[in-house]
């Protein structure tokens, strides 16, 4: 019986018969360390195993030497029984095989070597990089600086931050000048300071932008200084009652940042301008009460430990006790108010009254925590709740300060 096959099938069958019946030889080029060696009598029937045997024989390598053969980018196996070359006709170009070898002596030497104790291994390097990244994240993140549970209030906060770049300095900054990234982190650190957060919540403040004041060429600063006959605060300014607050973060020589306690004092000073523009008794009474709120918060939260330090120590008030807050504020006011021709003695009663209110609030909060046997950080919340109870007292103090200001003008 005859089987009728179509033309394509007959051509394929003829090709297979030709491949099976035709075996021819040709040379193969071995490339090792830039030098070439020809293997003769390689055929279409040569397998991977055959190539490894001939290569070892040609170079005099033993079976213990580790040999690798690469053909057309593919690694050949020394135990492969399949043919390597599937030419139907003798190749016009000599096939090239790349050879790599590691002697048995080298393999034995490496396997017997012990690790150098002075050189870190891969696992140690990875662990070291991981620890370094964690430390960088801790130092660069303003939230982690004050602890994992810190941060701005979701409602009362600084909405965005802007730092100066070297282009705004009027010249390229020196090598020791902190980068703009560091300045932004400092602004965020100020905004997430637990004492500042307590003030923002207590006063229900929202500031659109907290920015860095240009340390060299700030025309707005110069204009404000001229308008106030030299009495403008040169360390910061408040635009449109809290739309934007700018602080002079850097030192005069641009080699670093100003002390953190000074920056906090300037920030509270500018926040006080949200209510009062002029540097009069009413302004300084409001400023002093905000300073008291800041200090009392840190003085009564000594159980907040970050990397072995209290948040009060991180804020520059290590060892501060409630008994020292009022004298500290009065000393600051004597220094700051002198340039405006006013004395803190006229508002000290209002400051002392606010200190007593805060002392009472935090004392009750601490007693309640101890009685319930719990911790928690609700001192700031309790101080905020005291606003309704103590609001009338503060209003009377502010009104009295306003009357003294009018009498002084008359």
Secondary structure by P-SEA (a helix, b strand, c coil): cbbbbcaaaaaaaaaaaaaaabbbbbbbbbbcccbbbbbccccccccaaaaaaaaaaaacccccbbbbbbcccbbbbcccccccccccccccccbbbbbbbbcaaaaaaaaacccccccccaaaaaaaaaaaaaaaaaaacccccccccccccccccccbbbbbcccccccccccccccaaaaaaaaaaaaacaaaaaaaaaacccccccccccccccaaaaaaaaaacccccccccccccccbbbbbcccccccccccaaaaaaaaaaaaaacccccccaaaaaaaaaaaaaaaaaaaaaccccccccccccccccccccccaaaaaaaaaaaaaaccccccccccaaaaaaaaaaaaaaaaaaaaaaaaacccccaaaaaaaaacccaaaaaaaaaaaaaaaaaaaac
